Amino acid sequence: MVMAEDKAKNSEKSGQEALSDEQYQVMRCEATERPWSSPLNDEKRPGVYLCAACGQPLFHAATKYESGSGWPSFYDAIPSSVAVKTDYQLRYPRTEYHCARCGAHQGHVFDDGPKPTGKRYCNNGVALTFVPEEKD
């Protein structure tokens, strides 16, 4: 995990053109999608999860697990792929994470995940795209 200030975000206009309304609200305005609404919750194939805004790889499918939270969850991010900051929107500190490349809001990371990291990267499904592993 990289500790960083907010990365420069895409302009409001270009961000709205490239993203759906829901993606824009989540990725640029730091909203949260409804729990259990993402088809990625049920994705089980090997592959990679990418930032839906810029395509940067964020998570390997092997690190995905069922957390019961209603959002796709991972116990580890690809090194240097996410940047974090402290969020006080709920009046107590939480660790929010963004794509380290484009600054798109992804979700929050908690210290209640499984081994080996003990982390739970709780991600908005609309902020991700999934690329299945190619079979030879």
N, CA, C and O of each residue as an XYZ file, in Angstrom:
544
protein
N       0.843     -1.170      0.000
C       0.000      0.000      0.000
C       0.886      1.230      0.000
O       1.871      1.286      0.736
N       0.551      2.202     -0.806
C       1.308      3.433     -0.905
C       0.553      4.513     -0.160
O      -0.630      4.727     -0.424
N       1.207      5.201      0.766
C       0.591      6.355      1.415
C       0.834      7.535      0.497
O       1.972      7.785      0.102
N      -0.213      8.264      0.151
C      -0.052      9.364     -0.790
C      -1.157     10.380     -0.625
O      -2.239     10.065     -0.129
N      -0.884     11.586     -1.038
C      -1.921     12.600     -1.140
C      -2.821     12.202     -2.290
O      -2.474     11.319     -3.075
N      -3.966     12.840     -2.398
C      -4.836     12.558     -3.541
C      -4.055     12.765     -4.823
O      -3.335     13.753     -4.972
N      -4.197     11.843     -5.733
C      -3.575     11.978     -7.052
C      -4.390     12.955     -7.866
O      -5.575     13.161     -7.604
N      -3.757     13.553     -8.851
C      -4.488     14.458     -9.737
C      -5.592     13.678    -10.411
O      -5.353     12.636    -11.021
N      -6.810     14.192    -10.296
C      -7.959     13.503    -10.883
C      -8.229     14.051    -12.264
O      -7.856     15.178    -12.591
N      -8.893     13.223    -13.079
C      -9.295     13.669    -14.402
C     -10.215     14.867    -14.247
O     -10.853     15.036    -13.208
N     -10.283     15.686    -15.264
C     -11.182     16.837    -15.202
C     -12.609     16.350    -15.051
O     -12.930     15.232    -15.455
N     -13.467     17.176    -14.475
C     -14.868     16.817    -14.289
C     -15.487     16.407    -15.614
O     -16.196     15.403    -15.675
N     -15.239     17.154    -16.662
C     -15.854     16.887    -17.955
C     -15.397     15.547    -18.525
O     -16.229     14.737    -18.934
N     -14.092     15.303    -18.557
C     -13.613     14.050    -19.142
C     -14.014     12.860    -18.289
O     -14.262     11.775    -18.816
N     -14.079     13.049    -16.971
C     -14.504     11.968    -16.095
C     -15.942     11.576    -16.339
O     -16.265     10.388    -16.324
N     -16.816     12.540    -16.565
C     -18.226     12.250    -16.820
C     -18.422     11.578    -18.167
O     -19.297     10.722    -18.299
N     -17.643     11.937    -19.158
C     -17.788     11.354    -20.487
C     -17.365      9.890    -20.512
O     -17.956      9.096    -21.245
N     -16.364      9.519    -19.735
C     -15.803      8.174    -19.798
C     -16.515      7.175    -18.879
O     -16.391      5.968    -19.085
N     -17.249      7.641    -17.885
C     -17.841      6.771    -16.876
C     -19.362      6.842    -16.900
O     -19.936      7.859    -17.291
N     -20.015      5.757    -16.478
C     -21.471      5.796    -16.292
C     -21.768      6.740    -15.128
O     -20.858      7.129    -14.395
N     -23.015      7.101    -14.959
C     -23.381      7.990    -13.851
C     -22.986      7.384    -12.507
O     -22.427      8.075    -11.655
N     -23.274      6.090    -12.313
C     -22.936      5.439    -11.050
C     -21.421      5.373    -10.856
O     -20.926      5.629     -9.758
N     -20.688      5.033    -11.905
C     -19.231      5.005    -11.806
C     -18.688      6.393    -11.459
O     -17.792      6.518    -10.625
N     -19.219      7.414    -12.085
C     -18.762      8.774    -11.813
C     -18.992      9.126    -10.336
O     -18.102      9.669     -9.683
N     -20.171      8.819     -9.818
C     -20.471      9.131     -8.414
C     -19.521      8.399     -7.473
O     -19.048      8.982     -6.498
N     -19.238      7.132     -7.753
C     -18.350      6.340     -6.896
C     -16.895      6.764     -7.068
O     -16.205      7.026     -6.083
N     -16.427      6.833     -8.309
C     -14.998      6.990     -8.561
C     -14.509      8.430     -8.474
O     -13.336      8.659     -8.179
N     -15.375      9.398     -8.722
C     -14.953     10.802     -8.688
C     -15.539     11.586     -7.520
O     -14.964     12.589     -7.098
N     -16.694     11.130     -6.987
C     -17.340     11.843     -5.873
C     -17.282     11.033     -4.578
O     -17.834     11.455     -3.562
N     -16.624      9.883     -4.607
C     -16.397      9.010     -3.458
C     -17.680      8.499     -2.818
O     -17.755      8.341     -1.600
N     -18.695      8.240     -3.651
C     -19.928      7.614     -3.178
C     -19.685      6.111     -3.003
O     -18.602      5.611     -3.305
N     -20.694      5.407     -2.519
C     -20.617      3.962     -2.343
C     -21.805      3.323     -3.038
O     -22.943      3.760     -2.864
N     -21.540      2.284     -3.830
C     -22.637      1.571     -4.486
C     -23.408      0.745     -3.456
O     -22.895      0.465     -2.372
N     -24.625      0.359     -3.789
C     -25.428     -0.480     -2.910
C     -24.744     -1.838     -2.709
O     -24.217     -2.407     -3.665
N     -24.745     -2.359     -1.484
C     -24.177     -3.685     -1.268
C     -24.963     -4.742     -2.042
O     -26.163     -4.592     -2.273
N     -24.282     -5.797     -2.434
C     -24.824     -6.949     -3.152
C     -25.307     -6.597     -4.560
O     -26.007     -7.398     -5.180
N     -24.951     -5.419     -5.079
C     -25.418     -5.006     -6.402
C     -24.437     -5.340     -7.526
O     -24.802     -5.255     -8.698
N     -23.219     -5.712     -7.200
C     -22.207     -5.945     -8.223
C     -22.169     -7.393     -8.685
O     -22.105     -8.308     -7.863
N     -22.210     -7.609    -10.010
C     -22.031     -8.974    -10.515
C     -20.643     -9.533    -10.202
O     -20.444    -10.747    -10.247
N     -19.686     -8.667     -9.887
C     -18.340     -9.139     -9.552
C     -18.300     -9.870     -8.215
O     -17.331    -10.576     -7.933
N     -19.327     -9.717     -7.390
C     -19.378    -10.483     -6.137
C     -19.328    -11.980     -6.415
O     -18.752    -12.741     -5.637
N     -19.932    -12.402     -7.523
C     -20.011    -13.826     -7.851
C     -18.917    -14.299     -8.801
O     -18.898    -15.470     -9.179
N     -18.014    -13.418     -9.189
C     -16.933    -13.793    -10.120
C     -15.930    -14.683     -9.403
O     -15.392    -14.314     -8.359
N     -15.682    -15.865     -9.974
C     -14.781    -16.850     -9.346
C     -13.610    -17.256    -10.231
O     -12.734    -17.995     -9.782
N     -13.575    -16.793    -11.471
C     -12.529    -17.232    -12.408
C     -11.171    -16.605    -12.071
O     -11.116    -15.539    -11.457
N     -10.076    -17.267    -12.473
C      -8.759    -16.649    -12.360
C      -8.683    -15.434    -13.287
O      -9.298    -15.424    -14.353
N      -7.941    -14.430    -12.885
C      -7.775    -13.240    -13.705
C      -7.293    -12.068    -12.884
O      -6.702    -12.230    -11.817
N      -7.561    -10.873    -13.408
C      -7.094     -9.641    -12.775
C      -8.235     -8.632    -12.754
O      -9.008     -8.533    -13.707
N      -8.332     -7.890    -11.662
C      -9.299     -6.809    -11.529
C      -8.577     -5.495    -11.789
O      -7.531     -5.219    -11.201
N      -9.147     -4.691    -12.675
C      -8.537     -3.434    -13.102
C      -9.369     -2.248    -12.650
O     -10.571     -2.380    -12.416
N      -8.733     -1.087    -12.526
C      -9.448      0.163    -12.287
C     -10.327      0.423    -13.505
O      -9.834      0.411    -14.633
N     -11.617      0.657    -13.297
C     -12.542      0.887    -14.407
C     -12.308      2.227    -15.090
O     -12.777      2.433    -16.210
N     -11.594      3.137    -14.444
C     -11.334      4.444    -15.053
C     -10.118      4.443    -15.966
O     -10.157      5.031    -17.046
N      -9.025      3.783    -15.542
C      -7.790      3.871    -16.333
C      -7.212      2.529    -16.751
O      -6.281      2.489    -17.556
N      -7.740      1.428    -16.224
C      -7.259      0.108    -16.615
C      -6.057     -0.402    -15.854
O      -5.510     -1.446    -16.208
N      -5.626      0.302    -14.816
C      -4.480     -0.188    -14.042
C      -4.870     -1.452    -13.274
O      -5.918     -1.473    -12.628
N      -4.050     -2.505    -13.331
C      -4.312     -3.702    -12.526
C      -4.225     -3.369    -11.035
O      -3.254     -2.762    -10.583
N      -5.253     -3.773    -10.276
C      -5.299     -3.488     -8.844
C      -5.220     -4.740     -7.977
O      -4.553     -4.741     -6.942
N      -5.911     -5.823     -8.406
C      -5.996     -7.034     -7.591
C      -5.908     -8.277     -8.473
O      -6.466     -8.319     -9.569
N      -5.203     -9.281     -7.976
C      -5.220    -10.601     -8.605
C      -6.433    -11.350     -8.061
O      -6.745    -11.252     -6.875
N      -7.110    -12.093     -8.919
C      -8.293    -12.839     -8.500
C      -7.981    -13.815     -7.364
O      -8.860    -14.123     -6.561
N      -6.758    -14.297     -7.289
C      -6.377    -15.237     -6.233
C      -6.476    -14.613     -4.841
O      -6.526    -15.340     -3.848
N      -6.506    -13.268     -4.747
C      -6.602    -12.602     -3.439
C      -8.039    -12.225     -3.083
O      -8.276    -11.620     -2.037
N      -8.998    -12.574     -3.938
C     -10.411    -12.268     -3.687
C     -10.983    -13.313     -2.738
O     -10.630    -14.490     -2.812
N     -11.866    -12.877     -1.850
C     -12.532    -13.813     -0.944
C     -13.917    -13.278     -0.607
O     -14.202    -12.100     -0.824
N     -14.768    -14.134     -0.082
C     -16.118    -13.744      0.314
C     -16.079    -13.211      1.741
O     -15.897    -13.972      2.692
N     -16.251    -11.903      1.884
C     -16.184    -11.269      3.202
C     -17.550    -11.164      3.864
O     -17.636    -10.911      5.065
N     -18.625    -11.358      3.090
C     -19.962    -11.191      3.630
C     -20.404     -9.745      3.696
O     -21.473     -9.448      4.229
N     -19.594     -8.834      3.160
C     -19.882     -7.397      3.247
C     -20.838     -6.897      2.169
O     -21.467     -5.851      2.334
N     -20.952     -7.641      1.059
C     -21.792     -7.196     -0.049
C     -21.013     -6.516     -1.161
O     -21.596     -6.106     -2.165
N     -19.710     -6.393     -0.994
C     -18.849     -5.792     -2.007
C     -17.696     -6.755     -2.300
O     -17.299     -7.527     -1.426
N     -17.154     -6.715     -3.525
C     -15.976     -7.537     -3.804
C     -14.853     -7.197     -2.811
O     -14.539     -6.026     -2.601
N     -14.264     -8.215     -2.213
C     -13.231     -8.012     -1.198
C     -11.982     -8.796     -1.537
O     -12.044     -9.891     -2.095
N     -10.848     -8.215     -1.190
C      -9.533     -8.780     -1.497
C      -8.658     -8.639     -0.255
O      -8.809     -7.682      0.506
N      -7.737     -9.593     -0.045
C      -6.852     -9.481      1.113
C      -5.518     -8.830      0.783
O      -4.707     -8.600      1.680
N      -5.274     -8.526     -0.502
C      -4.026     -7.845     -0.860
C      -4.189     -7.173     -2.219
O      -4.854     -7.699     -3.111
N      -3.573     -6.008     -2.359
C      -3.559     -5.291     -3.633
C      -2.239     -5.570     -4.346
O      -1.249     -5.943     -3.716
N      -2.233     -5.389     -5.645
C      -0.990     -5.484     -6.409
C      -0.067     -4.372     -5.908
O      -0.511     -3.231     -5.774
N       1.201     -4.670     -5.631
C       2.107     -3.652     -5.086
C       2.089     -2.337     -5.878
O       2.136     -2.335     -7.108
N       2.023     -1.242     -5.156
C       2.047      0.132     -5.680
C       0.840      0.482     -6.551
O       0.876      1.484     -7.265
N      -0.220     -0.317     -6.509
C      -1.385     -0.052     -7.365
C      -2.411      0.872     -6.724
O      -3.198      1.504     -7.427
N      -2.411      0.956     -5.392
C      -3.369      1.815     -4.707
C      -2.656      2.800     -3.788
O      -1.575      2.528     -3.267
N      -3.296      3.950     -3.608
C      -2.824      4.972     -2.669
C      -3.916      5.146     -1.626
O      -5.100      5.018     -1.940
N      -3.536      5.435     -0.398
C      -4.505      5.537      0.689
C      -4.510      6.925      1.315
O      -3.542      7.680      1.220
N      -5.639      7.237      1.960
C      -5.763      8.459      2.751
C      -6.773      8.184      3.855
O      -7.537      7.222      3.782
N      -6.773      9.026      4.869
C      -7.738      8.890      5.955
C      -9.013      9.621      5.586
O      -8.979     10.759      5.118
N     -10.134      8.959      5.800
C     -11.463      9.473      5.483
C     -12.225      9.627      6.799
O     -12.254      8.704      7.613
N     -12.845     10.802      7.009
C     -13.618     11.064      8.223
C     -15.105     11.261      7.911
O     -15.816     11.863      8.716
N     -15.592     10.775      6.776
C     -16.986     11.004      6.384
C     -17.981     10.444      7.390
O     -19.083     10.979      7.511
N     -17.637      9.400      8.107
C     -18.532      8.818      9.109
C     -18.171      9.265     10.525
O     -18.595      8.644     11.499
N     -17.397     10.328     10.641
C     -16.967     10.935     11.914
C     -15.922     10.132     12.671
O     -15.500     10.540     13.753
N     -15.509      9.029     12.139
C     -14.391      8.286     12.709
C     -13.467      7.946     11.551
O     -13.918      7.813     10.413
N     -12.188      7.804     11.831
C     -11.243      7.582     10.726
C     -11.368      6.201     10.090
O     -11.469      5.179     10.769
N     -11.358      6.213      8.755
C     -11.293      4.982      7.969
C     -10.192      5.184      6.938
O      -9.867      6.317      6.582
N      -9.624      4.093      6.463
C      -8.602      4.180      5.432
C      -9.259      3.966      4.080
O      -9.738      2.877      3.764
N      -9.270      5.025      3.295
C      -9.854      5.004      1.958
C      -8.731      4.745      0.962
O      -7.606      5.201      1.168
N      -9.021      4.022     -0.106
C      -7.985      3.817     -1.117
C      -8.499      4.163     -2.504
O      -9.680      4.032     -2.827
N      -7.537      4.614     -3.306
C      -7.780      5.062     -4.672
C      -6.785      4.368     -5.599
O      -5.754      3.862     -5.155
N      -7.103      4.352     -6.876
C      -6.142      3.901     -7.878
C      -4.941      4.834     -7.816
O      -5.102      6.052     -7.884
N      -3.743      4.279     -7.688
C      -2.539      5.105     -7.592
C      -2.232      5.832     -8.893
O      -1.527      6.841     -8.880
N      -2.747      5.342    -10.014
C      -2.478      5.981    -11.303
C      -3.393      7.184    -11.536
O      -2.909      8.282    -11.808
N      -4.711      6.990    -11.431
C      -5.645      8.051    -11.837
C      -6.394      8.685    -10.681
O      -7.091      9.680    -10.883
N      -6.276      8.146     -9.481
C      -6.947      8.726     -8.323
C      -8.392      8.308     -8.150
O      -9.070      8.832     -7.266
N      -8.895      7.379     -8.963
C     -10.293      6.957     -8.849
C     -10.539      6.249     -7.525
O      -9.821      5.316     -7.167
N     -11.567      6.702     -6.797
C     -11.962      6.074     -5.532
C     -12.360      4.631     -5.792
O     -13.120      4.345     -6.717
N     -11.842      3.722     -4.969
C     -12.164      2.300     -5.078
C     -12.982      1.823     -3.886
O     -14.000      1.157     -4.070
N     -12.559      2.149     -2.671
C     -13.252      1.677     -1.481
C     -12.464      1.984     -0.228
O     -11.739      2.978     -0.164
N     -12.610      1.116      0.780
C     -11.918      1.279      2.059
C     -11.214     -0.025      2.412
O     -11.650     -1.108      2.023
N     -10.125      0.097      3.152
C      -9.387     -1.084      3.604
C      -9.502     -1.161      5.123
O      -9.349     -0.163      5.828
N      -9.775     -2.369      5.606
C      -9.978     -2.622      7.026
C      -9.007     -3.695      7.501
O      -8.457     -4.445      6.695
N      -8.799     -3.765      8.814
C      -7.869     -4.730      9.408
C      -8.585     -5.980      9.918
O      -8.203     -6.531     10.951
N      -9.618     -6.432      9.205
C     -10.365     -7.609      9.645
C     -10.407     -8.710      8.581
O     -11.332     -9.521      8.549
N      -9.407     -8.725      7.726
C      -9.363     -9.709      6.645
C      -8.630    -10.977      7.040
O      -8.135    -11.098      8.161
N      -8.564    -11.922      6.113
C      -7.905    -13.200      6.385
C      -6.381    -13.119      6.282
O      -5.825    -12.122      5.820
N      -5.737    -14.171      6.714
C      -4.294    -14.308      6.536
C      -4.022    -14.441      5.045
O      -4.904    -14.919      4.332
N      -2.909    -14.066      4.547
C      -1.708    -13.716      5.288
C      -1.595    -12.236      5.654
O      -0.707    -11.884      6.430
N      -2.445    -11.358      5.135
C      -2.277     -9.920      5.367
C      -3.147     -9.374      6.495
O      -2.786     -8.378      7.120
N      -4.276    -10.004      6.762
C      -5.220     -9.482      7.744
C      -5.998     -8.280      7.240
O      -6.706     -7.637      8.014
N      -5.878     -7.966      5.954
C      -6.537     -6.797      5.362
C      -7.799     -7.217      4.607
O      -7.901     -8.334      4.101
N      -8.754     -6.288      4.548
C      -9.944     -6.451      3.705
C     -10.086     -5.193      2.864
O     -10.531     -4.153      3.349
N      -9.703     -5.301      1.604
C      -9.927     -4.227      0.645
C     -11.359     -4.392      0.162
O     -11.647     -5.284     -0.636
N     -12.242     -3.552      0.633
C     -13.665     -3.624      0.325
C     -13.914     -2.666     -0.840
O     -13.910     -1.449     -0.655
N     -14.128     -3.205     -2.025
C     -14.124     -2.427     -3.265
C     -15.517     -2.260     -3.846
O     -16.319     -3.194     -3.827
N     -15.802     -1.085     -4.358
C     -17.019     -0.873     -5.131
C     -16.873     -1.628     -6.447
O     -15.897     -1.432     -7.172
N     -17.838     -2.490     -6.757
C     -17.770     -3.276     -7.983
C     -17.757     -2.422     -9.237
O     -17.088     -2.772    -10.210
N     -18.490     -1.296     -9.240
C     -18.536     -0.449    -10.441
C     -17.199      0.226    -10.713
O     -16.985      0.752    -11.805
N     -16.304      0.219     -9.740
C     -14.992      0.835     -9.909
C     -13.976     -0.137    -10.506
O     -12.823      0.226    -10.742
N     -14.414     -1.378    -10.747
C     -13.526     -2.417    -11.267
C     -14.030     -2.966    -12.596
O     -15.225     -2.936    -12.892
N     -13.092     -3.464    -13.381
C     -13.413     -4.349    -14.492
C     -12.606     -5.620    -14.272
O     -11.535     -5.592    -13.665
N     -13.127     -6.728    -14.767
C     -12.462     -8.011    -14.577
C     -11.988     -8.531    -15.924
O     -12.733     -8.538    -16.904
N     -10.731     -8.968    -15.953
C     -10.165     -9.579    -17.155
C      -9.802    -11.015    -16.792
O      -8.874    -11.243    -16.016
N     -10.538    -11.996    -17.354
C     -10.228    -13.377    -17.032
C      -8.878    -13.801    -17.587
O      -8.413    -13.287    -18.604
N      -8.261    -14.747    -16.897
C      -6.983    -15.297    -17.341
C      -7.188    -16.015    -18.663
O      -8.152    -16.760    -18.838
N      -6.279    -15.784    -19.582
C      -6.366    -16.464    -20.879
C      -5.924    -17.910    -20.739
O      -4.929    -18.219    -20.083
N      -6.687    -18.782    -21.372
C      -6.328    -20.207    -21.352
C      -5.559    -20.523    -22.615
O      -5.916    -20.078    -23.706
N      -4.487    -21.304    -22.454
C      -3.652    -21.679    -23.607
C      -4.317    -22.686    -24.478
O      -3.748    -23.103    -25.486
